Amino acid sequence: MKSALRMRHYCDFCKKSTGTKPSMAKHEKGCTANPGRVCRMCSFAGLAQQPMPVLQAAYAKGFKALEAACEGCPACMLATQRQHWVDVVYDSDTYNDGRDDERGEWDFKKAAKAWIEDHRPEPEYGYGCY
């Protein structure tokens, strides 16, 4: 029988854990529960990331205002939703933030996939590409 003790690294903001320190450092930098996060999706698209207090103020006005404030970035929208109600108790039955509309309930995975496809740069075919 072989036994091994392995080091685990845990995120300071959420419950994620990894086996390597560099991957956890990368995760913590962009974790949606981190108030000082750096959005990799905004940097991918070349957009300026809005500060979290600005996004939270927009989200207090509704989901449509949040979408406009972060230029539709799904990661910024998810981060704002995760951090918005940290210290506030609210009744989810009466609060309507505008996510449930004619498009249906907002889904991060679908929104992220569509957003990346819209913001992916066109491939440049130069000399030597066939």
N, C-alpha and C positions, 0 to 999 in steps of 0.2 A: 504494500500500500504506500502511495506517495501522498504527502500533505504539503500544501503550499500556502503561504501567507501572502496575500496580494494587497497592495496599497490601493485604496479607493479615494477619489477626489470628489467632493460634493460642492455644488453651487451654493453660494451664500444667499441667493435670492429665490431659488425654487428647489425642488427635490431631486433634480437630475444628478447622476453620478457617472464618472468615467474612470477608466484605469490609467489614463495618462494626464499629467499635469498640463501640458500645452493645449490639449483639446478642451480641458475645463476652463483654462484661461480664455480661450477663444469663445467658448459658450457664454461665460459670465459677461464678457464685453458686450455681447449682443442679446443677452437674455431679456425676454419681454417683461420679466418681473423686476428688472434693474431700472431704477429711476434715472440713472445717468448713462443709459445704454447708447451704443452707437449702432445705428440701423444699417445693416449690410445691404438691404434691398434698396434703400435710398441712394447709397453710394454706388450700387450696381447701375442704377438708372441715371446717375449724375444729378440727383435732386438734393436740395438743401434740407436737412432734417430739422424739423421744428422742435423746440424744447418741450418737455413733458407738461409743464404748467400751461403752456399755450394750447396743447392738444386736449388737456383735461377741461380747460375752460370752454373749448369748442364742443367737446362731448357733452358738457352740461346743457348745451343748447339743443342737442340731438345728434343722431347718427349721421345725418346728411351734412351737418356743419363740421363734424369730425372728418368726414370723407373729403370735404373741400379743404380743410386746414392742412391735412397731410398729403394732399394731392393724390389721394386714392391708394397710398402705400398700405398694403394689408398688414405688414409687420408692425408699423406704427399704430394702426388701428387696433390690432390685437393687444399691443402693449398698453395702450391707453385704457382699453376695456378691462384688462387685468388689474391695473393700478388705480382705476378711478374710484372704486368703492372700498378701498382698504379700511378707512376709518368711519365709514358711513353705513348705517343699517337702513335698508330700503325694502319696500314691499314689491317684489318682482311681478306680482299680479296687476298692480296699478301703474307701475312705471313703464312707459312705452317710449323707447328712445328712437324709434323709426326704423329699426332693422327689419321688422316684419311688414313688408310692403308687397307690391305686386310681383317683385322678383323672388319673394320667399325669404326665409330666415337666412341671414348672412353666414357663409361658411368660409373659414379662413383658407382651407386647402384649395377650394375651387377659386377663390378670389386671388390667391397667390399664384396659382398656375396661369390664370388668365392675365394677370398683371405682368408676370415675367415674359409671357409670349408677346405682349404689347410693347414692352420696353427692351426686348432683346435687340441688339444692334444687327443690322443687315451684314451678312458675311461679304467681305471684299475679296473678289477673285482677281488676283494679279497675275503677273508673269509666272509661268510655270505651273499653273493650276489648270487641270483639264477636266 
